[in-house]
């Protein structure tokens, strides 16, 4: 056990500075005592440099995160950055001549056809650039200096994304459980909704996931622990990619490329990792080259990297905390927050019985945390996209439809008790009178079950 621990410590140790003379060869431009890379290694590095570099350069999520994240003008700048690198004419040509598809003018991101064609285009570009670079630079024996700077850039691009996604979970923002999920039939859930509801139903689990991703990013920013950080990120991103594939989450392209970035960082250490886990031999020191020639300069560079990484993490946590307080679970809940069952529903003075075949009658009204209102019909379908403006002093409520700014309905509101509500008004030319009572959320096991150390049986329902 002690031997294996010692091997791990040697594996994670920083590269030893190369004290050999750095006089450049007039023919190759490399130090005379530097290592000789194989042709396969040089070709693999050139391809990884072009493809991974282009992904880091052109991806708006990475661009936004490295600027500290946020919304407003920063998001607009990220959108403009994506448009600048979109290569629309090239993508359209590739889509038409390779895939026999026509790209639309709108680019929604995620895993749409535009994104897939774009990544295929960058892949073709890297495949074409690699042999050209190899031919023009055929005398060079290695890329040690370029590799050290390339790894630095990849580390920070990956660390920024781990901070971004980790902060959105550590501050429970990414996975939220809307009240409508408590009354929506499970069979109506999409696979992605199942994943979101499962993770959002447990804040401690979501927070731990976020802390694990943040830990991977923190390990990446320090040169001494970068290998361990890349290994942790690779394990986490493997799980994320599998979840995105299994639950049809439209972040498959991005999560796969983040996994590739972690593997790019691990590739030079693959042989040493194999020695640690698969053999009992002593692990040799890392042969990687540091950024600068002197130990003092490298210490300053390491301190600068830590400072920059902590700034990225602080900016992301600050942004997500602000969003959580303004729009998420930290926002003050509206006056009518909750799930309201419709006890009586009248149209033009005539009571409507609660028949599941009645497409007009309401079954429930859900007031969520962001003043969002959803009406559930008798067939359990959900009609969302409403916003309520409630004025308890004037006993009125205006209902607005986000998809149609010209639509609105105004109700006279009476609340004889905290859990009783009456709405009277006109909607689409018909007069409605709706009497509701608020459900106790503690009646839902998903909300009230909690945690138990001792369980006499398996609680399923």
Secondary structure as GFF3:
##gff-version 3
##sequence-region A 1 461
A	DSSP	alpha_helix	2	12	.	.	.	ID=ss1
A	DSSP	alpha_helix	39	58	.	.	.	ID=ss2
A	DSSP	alpha_helix	60	66	.	.	.	ID=ss3
A	DSSP	alpha_helix	73	84	.	.	.	ID=ss4
A	DSSP	alpha_helix	88	97	.	.	.	ID=ss5
A	DSSP	alpha_helix	113	136	.	.	.	ID=ss6
A	DSSP	alpha_helix	144	170	.	.	.	ID=ss7
A	DSSP	three_ten_helix	179	182	.	.	.	ID=ss8
A	DSSP	three_ten_helix	186	188	.	.	.	ID=ss9
A	DSSP	alpha_helix	191	200	.	.	.	ID=ss10
A	DSSP	alpha_helix	203	221	.	.	.	ID=ss11
A	DSSP	three_ten_helix	223	225	.	.	.	ID=ss12
A	DSSP	alpha_helix	226	246	.	.	.	ID=ss13
A	DSSP	alpha_helix	252	267	.	.	.	ID=ss14
A	DSSP	alpha_helix	270	278	.	.	.	ID=ss15
A	DSSP	alpha_helix	295	326	.	.	.	ID=ss16
A	DSSP	beta_strand	338	347	.	.	.	ID=ss17
A	DSSP	beta_strand	350	351	.	.	.	ID=ss18
A	DSSP	beta_strand	362	367	.	.	.	ID=ss19
A	DSSP	beta_strand	372	377	.	.	.	ID=ss20
A	DSSP	beta_strand	382	391	.	.	.	ID=ss21
A	DSSP	beta_strand	396	401	.	.	.	ID=ss22
A	DSSP	beta_strand	404	417	.	.	.	ID=ss23
A	DSSP	beta_strand	420	427	.	.	.	ID=ss24
A	DSSP	beta_strand	430	438	.	.	.	ID=ss25
A	DSSP	three_ten_helix	441	443	.	.	.	ID=ss26
A	DSSP	alpha_helix	445	448	.	.	.	ID=ss27
###
